[in-house]
Amino acid sequence: MIEPVLSFGEHLRALRRAAGLTIEQLAETSEVSARAISDMERGHSRTPQARTLAALADGLGLDDEGRAGLVAVVRAARSPSAAGRPRLCELPRGVGDFVGRDAELAIARATAGRAASGDGPPPVLVVHGPPGLGKTAFAVRVAEELRDSFPGGALFLDLRGTDAVPLPVGEALRRLLRALDVSPSQIAHTDDERSAQLRAVLRERPCLLVLDNVGSETQARMLFPAGGRCLVVVTSRRALGGLEGVVRVGLPPLAVAESASLLAAIATQAADPAAVAQVELVSGLCGHMPLALRIAGTRLAARPQWTIDQLVDRLVDADRRLAALTAGDTGVAAAFALSHAQLSGPAALLFRRLAHVPGVDFAAPLAAVLTETGVFEAEERLDELVELGLLQAEGVDRYRFHDLIRLYAGERLSAEESPATRTATARRMTDWLLETAIVAGRWYEPAYGALPDDWDGLVPLATLEEAGAWLRAETDNWLAALRVAAEDGRYELVVRVADAVHWYSDSSVLWLGWYEVYGLARTAAAALPDRRSHIAQMNGFAWAAIYGADRTEEGAEVAMEAYRMAEAIGDLEGQGWALQFAAAAWRRLGRLDESVWALREARDLADRAGDHDGYVQIFQGIGFALVIMGRPDEAIDEFQQALVEMDRRPVSARADLGARAGALSGLAEAHNLNGHWAQALEAAERALPVVLERGESIMMGDLYFELGRARAELGFVAEARADLTRALHLLDGTGRRDPQQAMAREILARLGT
């Protein structure tokens, strides 16, 4: 037989009678008015607040079990089914396939722990981020997990911050007060009075309050409790930087494994172990955004005859991807549109024009170029985009799109600007990127090494360091601009850029992009009448093929082709550089005798051409080849002669730095090979400041190895360990696997800990 369920009033009456108390006696022991107790027992009033409930339990003399039973009846009475009516501000249905967010959930739990103490104002957790990242789902998950820690209940209110007309603060206050059992007749009339009333109720009632989709600080501030054991979880596309004393959690896209797990939970096709690679591809095309993943998974689940490949076919086309990520009344583009509608006119202009940016990230000057404004104004518009979740801030001064938001910006660009305007904007961006790359690159050239007098650019390039920092930060953008210039047949500009970054390239030898830069320049120069320029670009391509792309044989072939062309027109300097690069390739291929011959020929050509910069560098090439051939004494002579020549010839500062670093490092290696540990240490210590100034990681790693090797043999154990550890850190980071790394590990093992 099923026992009838008692209402709260019936349960209270039963407890009072079991205690042998009249209503008046319970009123006296509990300090709750007899009228209130009578109304509760007859069901004429709402269930009591936490403070009143505790007073009744004290008056009834209930033990822990009795108190728990009374609380359970109150909770049941507050449920929609108990009253036969819907409860206001109930939590929405959570997602059963929630994945990830472990770090963010840990922050939420820690924040909730602060609420339990009741000390200070109740904590506020602001969950923010771009549209589609699952902020509401996360907040609901937090509420579901933590609601038992808040006996006053968990309340949810959508403030409609992305609507054209957000929920007014006064209406939000009224709904919360009604959900907290305040009679409509007792709710105050002004916003300030209602806010004070809400704070008074929440001070006595431990609640978890979810304020979803907050549009502004003002909208949220008046809903916050001032005291008591409450937790407030706010979700917003904005970071709400004006709120003080809050804990902020920015939701990132899901991890790769989390994205795959979510897809597999929605669609059985994605759970097939054989489909792992395709599931990862779908996840990437969805930008690991929960909303996009759910839509993609739902489309797949609704079509059991589909395979993952068929879903990929619909997503891989960037022009159709946003349309494909729509299901019923839910769509990724629609979510972005809500934020886009809130942009000011200038910010909307910048948003769509940022679709022109070819690289992954960018800085404010490029945004200024796109909109033809000043950098300060561009920064203000960028901040507006970040605030609305349409752009992500990267580090101190850079920005990036989420992949799907970039596609949406491209759609807005096509819809709102004419083809002529788009072409002019893209051309302006390309010109600016390449002209700035030329100015920055020429800082490294011996003939320049300074900022042009007429430079009035948008970025600071007053020093070599600033020039290098810009070239590194904007690599993807200026390289993409170079591709565009080459496609457009702007061959002179392509060659100018390649010439300008020639010396800068020595600071990033292993970058694979140099193979493309000098491949484009080689093709461009072939279409121009200047044969010497063509030879120079072929030599640049040979260097990039050998050192950066690890295409040694191709580099040797191109270098010898350049040599023959230079020989045909009497270009001594071009011949010399071509033989240097051919020699480098032959050395790598083990053709050491040919390498040394070519370098000696190149040195003679450089001397005859008056190419002092090239001349002093060739000595080290010969020296290192002799080291490999096991002829360290001859190598030492070459390195020492290089130092003499540098002191007596008018060598430019940059060339001197590179040649001196190589010669001193080579001396250290050759002396180590001879077992002359003290001389090796002396040479390495002389080389160290020069090599560090040059800043090339492979050379630094090699030198630290020679330092550590010499010190280990001389008994300087601690110093040797430090040097060899640095060497491994630098060399391992290059991806190289040379004998030095293996030897460094052997010596460290011998030295012990």
N, C-alpha and C positions, 0 to 999 in steps of 0.2 A: 504493500500500500504506500502511495506517495504522500508524504506529509505536506500539508498546505504551507505555502510560503507566506510568512508574516510580513506585513508592511512595517516601516520603521515605527509608526505610531503604535501599532499592535505589539511590537517587540518591546518598546519602551514601557508600555503599560504592564506587560508580563513581568519585566524585570522589577518594576516598582512594587508590584503586588508580592512577588517572591521575596523582596526585601522587607515586606511588612510596612511599607510607607504609604501615607496618603500623598496626594499631590502637594498639599501645603507643607508636609514634612520634607518631601524631596526638594521643594523650593527653598526651604530653610537650609538644608545640608549642602545644596549645590549652588545656592545664590543665583539660581535662574528663576525668573518670575513664575508664579503659579499659572498665570494666564498663558505664558509661552509654553509651559509644559502641557497644559490642557489642549492648546491648539495643536501641538505636535502629536499628542496621543489620538486626537480626533481626525488627524490628517488635514487640518485647516491651514497649516503652514509648511514651508519647505523644510527639507532636512537641515539640521543645524550646522553651523560652521565649526571648525576644528576646536576653537576655544570653548564653545558651548558644549560640544560633545564631551570634551575632557572634564568639564565641570559636572555634567550629569553622571559620568562614570565615577567621579570622586564621591558624589552624593549618594550613589547607589552602593558604594563600597565594592566595586567590581575588582576581581583579580585580573591578571594579564590575559587569561583566556577569555574572560567575560568582556574585557575591553576590546579584544580583537574581534569577538563576535559582533559587538555593537558597531564597530567600524565597518565590518563586512556588510552588515545590513544597510548602513548609510550608503555605501558604494553601490550596492544593488539598487537601492531606492533612486539613486541618481542616474542609473542607466536608462536608455530610451525605452527598453522593453518593460522595465518596472513601472514606468509612469504612463506607458501607452502613448508617448509623444516623443518627438525628436529632441535631443539635447542640443543646445546651442554650442558652437565652437568645439564640436567633437573632432578628434583626429581623423583625417582622411584615411582611407585604406592604404596600408603600406604595400611595398612591392615584395613578393615572395622570393624573387630571384636577385635580391640585393647582393652586390659583390664589392669587395675591396673596401677602401677608405679606412683601413685599420689604424693608420697614424692619426687621421682626423677624429675617428671615434675615441681614440685614447685621450685626445685633447678635450673632447666633450665630457668624458667621464671625469677627468681631473677637474674640469670647471664645475661640474655638478658636485664634486666633493667639497668645493669651497662653499656651495650653497648650504650644505648641511650644518655648517658651524653657526650660521646666522650672524656672524660678525661682519659689520660693514654692509654696504649696499649689496643686494643680490647680484651675482655675476651675470653678465650678458655675453653670449657667444654669437658673433656675427659671422655667418657663413656666406661668402661672396664668391663671385666668379662669372664668367661669360654664360650666356644662355645655353641651355642644353646639357650642362654638366651635372645635373641631378641634385641641385641644392635642396629642393623641397623633399625629394626622396630621402636625402641624408638627414634632414631635420626630423622627418617623421620617424626614421629609424632610431635616431637619438631618443625621441620621445617614447617610443615603444619600449626601448631597452631600459630607460631610466624612470618610467612613470611610477613604479612601485615605491620609489624613494620619495615621492611627493604625494602624501595622503590627500592633499587638497585637490588632486586631479591634474590632468594634462589638457590644456586648452589650445586650440589651433584657430588662427584667424588670418585669412588672406586679405592683405591690405591693398591689393590690386595696384601696386606701384608702377606697373608698366602700362596701365590703362590710360586713355586720354584724360579721364577724370578719376584719380585714385580715390579709395574709400576715405571719406572725410574723417578727421580725427574724432570728432564728436560722435559719429556713428560707430566708429571702432570702439570707443569707450563704452557706449551704450550696450553693444553686443557682449563685450567682456563682462560688464556688470550683470547683465541678465544671465549669462552663463554661470556666474558666481552666485546665483540665487538671490540677487537683489531685486526686490519687487519693482515693477515699472513705475509705480507711483512714488517710490522713494529715490529714483535716479535723479540727480541734480540736472539743472537746465543748461549751465554753461560748461564749456570744455574744461576750464580750469577747475571748476568744482567737481566735475566728473573724474578728472585725473586724480584729485585729492581723495575722492571717494574710493577709486580703484586702489590707490596706494594703501588706504586704511584697511580694505578688505584683504589684500594680499599680505599685509603685515601679519595677519592672524591665520592665513590659510596657505600652507606650503604647496605651491603650484609650480608646474612646469608649463611655461607659456611659450608657444611657437607663434612668432609673428612672421608670416610668410610674405615674400614679394614686397618688401618695403621699398618705397620709392625715394624717401629722403629722411634725413636725420630728424626733421621736425615731426614727421608722421610717426616716428618710432618713439621719440623721447618722452612724450606724454603718456605712453603706455607702460613705461618701466616702473616696477615697484621700487620703493625707497628703502624698505626694510623687510625682515622676515626671511624665511628659508625657501626662497623661490629661485628658479633658474629660468632665464629668458634666452630663447634661441631665435635669432633673427636671420632671415635669408634675404639676400638682395643681389642684384646684378652690380650694384655699386659697392665700393669698399666702405662707404659711409664714414669717411675720414673725420667728419666733424664730431663723431661720438667719442667721448673720452672714457677711459677706464674699462674698455671692453676687450675681450679676447677675439682676435680675428683669425678665421680659417679660410684661406683661399683654396677652393677645390681645383685641382689639376685634372687633366684628362686621365682616364684609367690607364693602368699599366697594361702591357701587351697580354700577359696571362689573364688579367682580370677581364679584359675585353673579350678574349676567347671564351672564358668561362660564362660570361653573360650571354653571348650568342648561343652557346651550347645549351644553356638553361631554357632558352626561348624556342629554338628550332632544333629538331632531332638531326637534321642534315649536318649541323655544325658540331654535333657531338661525335661524329665519325672520326676515329683516330687517323684514318687515311687522308682526312681533309685538313690536317693541321696547317699546312702551308697556305691553303686558300682561305682558311678562317683568319689567319694572321693578315692576309692581304685585305680581306673585307674590313677587319678592324682598323687597319691603317687608312683605308679609303674613308672610313667613318671618323677619322681623326681621334679615335678612342674616346669619342663623346657618347655618354650614356644614351642621350635622346636619339642620336643617329643610329647607334647600335640596336636599340630597342625597335626602331622602325624597320631597320634592315632585317632583324631577326623575325619580326612579326610578318613581314612580307614573305620571308622564306617559310615560316611555319604555316602560313595560310595557303601555301602552294606546295603540298607534299611531293608533287611531281617534279619540282625544281631541284637542281643540284646547286652546290655552292658556286660552281663555274658560271651558271646562268645569272646568279646574283652579281658576281664579279663583272660580268659583261655589262650589266646595267649601271654599275657604279664607276667603272674605270674611265668612262668618258666624262671629263671634268665639266663639259658644257651641260650634261644631263644629270649630274650627280645630285644636285639639290632637288630636282624634280623627282628623282627616284627615291629620295629620302623623305617621302610623304606617305602617310597612311591615314585615311579617313580625314578627320578634322585636325590631325596632328602633323606637323611638318617642321623640319629644321629651319627652312627659310622663313616660315611664319614666326618662329621663335626669335630669329634675328631681327625680323621686321619690327617687332615691338620695341626693341632698343633703338633701332634706326630712326623710328618715328619721333624719338625724344631728342634727337640731335639738333643743335642749332644749324643754321644754313652753312656757315663756314666749316663747321665740323663735318657736316654731311658731304660737302665738296671734297674735303681732305680724305674722308673715309673711302669714297669711290676711287679717287685718284691714287690712293696707296696701292690699288690693285696693279698699277704699273710697275711697282717695285719688283725686280726679278729675284732678289735674294731672300734668304730666310728672315733676316732682320735688317733694321735700318735705324738711323738717328734723325734728330730733328732737322738738321740742314737739308737733308734730302726731301723731307716733307715740305720745307719752305720752298724748294725749287719747284715741286709739283704744283703748289698753289700760288707761286709768285708773291710770297709774303716774306716778312722777316722771320728770323729763327724764333724770337720770343713769341710772336703770334702763333707760329706753328706749334710750339711747345704747349701753349694754352689749349689749342684744338686737340693735340695728342692726349693731353690730360683728360679732356672731356670724353674722348673715345675709350680711354682706360677706365674712367669712372663708370661708364655705362657697360663695361664688359665686352666691348667690341674690339679691343686691342689689349695685348698683354705687355706690361713693362718688363724689360730684360735688363737686369743689372741697374746701373746708375742712369744711363742715358740712351738706352736702345729699346726698340719696340719690335713686336712681331705679331702677326695674325695667327689665330687658329686656322688650320687649313680650310675648313668649311666656311669660316667667316670670310676668308680671302676670296673664295668662290662667290660668296654673296656680294662682296664689294665689287667684284668683276661684273656681276649681273647688273648692279646699280649703275656702274660706269657705262655699260653698253646701252642701258635704257635711258639714261639721262644726259649723255653727251654725244655730240655728233662725231662721225668718223674723223672729220677734219680736226676737231678739237683734240680728240684722243691722239691722233698722229702728232700734232704739234706738242702736246704735253710729253709724250714719250720721247720725242726728239730732244726736247729741252733737258729732260732727265739724263739721256744718254750723253749729250754734249757735256753737261756739267760733271758727270762722273768721270769721263775720260780726260777732260781738261784738268780736273783736280788730281787725277792719278798722275798726269804728266808733271805737274808742279811738285807733287809729293815725291815722285820717283827721282826727279832731278836733284833732290837733296843729296842723293847717294853718288851722283856722278862727279868725278874729279873736276870736270870743267865748270860745274855749277856749285853745288854745295851751299846754296843760300836761297832765300825766297826772292822771287823777282820783285823789282822795285814797284811795279804797277799792280801787284797782286792785291785783289780786294775780294777774296773769296769768303764763303760762309763758314768755313772751318778753320780752326787755328793750325797753321803750318809754319810757325815761326822757328821751329827747331827740327833737327833730324829725328828726334824721338817722336815729336808730334806727327811728322810726316809718316814715319813707319807705323805708328799706331793707327792712323787713318787707313793706310793701305791694307793693313791686316784686318781691321774691323769691317771694311767695305769690300773685301776680296770678292765675295760672291756677286756683289752688285756691279763693280767695275769690270769684272770678267764677263758677266752677261752683257754689259753695254758694249764691250769689245766684240762679242759675237754679233750683236745687232749691227754695229758699224761695218763689220766684214760682210755680212749678208747684204747690206745696202750698197756695197761697192765703194765705201769710203776708205780706200786703201791707204792714202797718205796719213789719215788719222790713226789707223791701226798701226802703221809702222812707227809713227811718232810715239805712241804709247809704249810699244815694245822697246824702242830705244831708251825711253825715259826710265823704265823699270829694270834695265839691264843690270846695273850695279846693285840695286835693291835685291835682285834675285839671289845674290850670294848669301843673304841672311836667312833664306828659306829654301835651301837647295833641294830638299826632298819633296817639296810640294809638287804633286802631279799636275797641277794646273799650268805649270810652265810649259809642259809639252803642248798644251792647247794654245797658250799665248803665242809661243814662237811658231807653232804650226800655222796659226792664222796670219802671223806676220810674214812668214816665209811665202805663203800663197799671195798675200797682198803685195809684197815687194816684187814678186815675179811679174805682176801686172803693171809695174811702174818702170820708167826708163832708167832709173839709177841702178847700175849693175853692182856697184860697191855696197849699196844698201841691201840688195838682194843677197850678196855674199854674207854680209853681217847677220842677216836674219837666218840664213841657213846655218851659220855657225852657232847662233843662239839655239836653234832647234836641235842641232847635234848635241850641244851641252845638256839641254833638257831631256833628250832621249836617253843619254848615258846616265846622268846623275839622278834625275827625278823619276823617270818612267821605267828605269831598268830595262831599256831596249838598246842594249849595248851595240849589237851588230848593226842595227839600223843607224845609230848615232855615228858609228865609224864610216858607214857608206856615205851618209850625207856630208860628213866632214871632208871626206876625200873628194866628193863632188864639188864642194865649195872650194877646196884647194885648187882643183883643176880650173875652175872658173876664174879664181883670183890670179892664177898663174897666167891665164890667157890674156888678161887685161893689165898685168903688171902690178897688181895690188899686193904689195909686200906684207902689209899689216894683215890683210885678209888671209893670205897664205899662212902666216905665222899662227894665227888663232886657229885656223882649220887643222894644222898639224898638231897643235896642243890638244885639241879635242879628239883627234884620231889616236894620239898617243895614250890619252886617258882610257879610251875604249880598248885599245890593244893591251894595255896593262891589266885591265879587268879580265880580258880574255886569255891572259897568260902569255901573250906574245911580247915578252919583256924586252928582248933585243930590238925589235921593231919600234917599241915605245920609246926607248932611250934614243935611238937614231932620230926619230921624228922630233923629239924634244930638242935635241941639239940643233937640228935644222931650223926649228921654229925660233930658237934663241938667236941664231944668226940672222934670220929674217927680221925679227923684232928690232935687233940692233941696227940693221941697215935702214929700217923704216923710221928709226927714231922713236919707236914705241917703248919708252922707258918703263911704263906701267906693266906692259906685257912682258918685257924682258926680265924684270926681277922676279916675276912669279914663276918663270919656267925652271929656275934653279931647283925649287922645291919639288917640282914634278920629277925631275931627273933624280934628285936625292931619294925620294920615296920609292922610285922604281929600283934603285940600287939597293935600298934596304931590303926590299922583297927578294932581290936576287942574291941576298946574303953577302953583300959587299959594303959593310958599314963604314969602313975607312974612307972609301971613295965618296960615300953619301955625306959624310961629315965635311969633306972638302967642299962639296956643292953647297951645303947649307951655310957654311962659313963665308964662302964667296958671295952668296946671295946677300948676306948682311953687309959685306963690304960695298957691293954695288948699290945697295939702297942708300948708303951714306954718301956716295959720291955722285949719284945721278939725281936729276930733278923729278923725283917720283911724287905723285899726288898722295895726299894724306890717306885716302881710302885704300889705294893700291898698296901703299907702304904698310898699312895696318894688316892687310891680308897676307902679304908676302912675308912680313916679319913674324907674324903668328905662325905661319907654316914652317919657316926656316928654324925658329927656336924649338917648336914642337918636334920637328924632324931631328934636330940635334939630340934632344932628350931620348927619342926612340933609338937612334943609332948608337948612342953611348950605352944605353941599356942592353942593346943587342951585343955589344962588345964586352959587357960585364963591367963597364966603368961607371959604377953606381953613383959615386960622388959627383962626377962630371954630368951624369944624366940628371941628377937632382938639381944641380946648379942651373943647367939649361932649362929644365922644366919650371923652376921658380922664376927665372927671367921671362919665360913665355907666358906664365899664368895671367898677369895683368893685361897683356896684349890680347890673349885669346878671349878673356872675359869681356874685354871692351868690344871685340868683334862680335861676340854673342852667338856664334854658330854652335848648335848643340853637339853635333858629331865631333867637331874639333875639341870642344871642351871635354867631352867624354873620353876621347883618346888621350888628351893631355893628363887628365886626372888618373887614368890608368898608368901612364908612364911615371907620374909622381908617386903613386901608391906602390908601384913595382920597385922603384929605386929605394923608397923609404923602408919597405919591407926587408930588402936585402941589407940595408944599413942598420936594421934593428929598431927603427922608429915604429913600433907596432901600432900604437893607438892612432898615430897620424896616418899610417898606411891603411888601416881599416877604414878610416873616414874617407880618404881619397878614393879607394876602390869602391866603396859603397856609392859615392857620388858618381863615379864613372858608370857603374851599372845602371843607376837611376837615369842618367842621361842617354846612354846607349840603348838600353831597353826601350826607352820612350821613342826611339827613332824607328823601331821595327827591324833594325839591322841585326844580323847574327854573325858577328865577326870573331876571329880567334881571341881578340882582346877580352871579350865578355867571358868566354870559357876560362881563359887564364886568370882573369880577375877572381872568378869564383874559386878556382883552385888555390890561389894565394890566400884568399880569405879563409878557406877551410884549413889551410896549413897554419895560419896565424891563430885560429881558434877564437873563442869568445873572450 
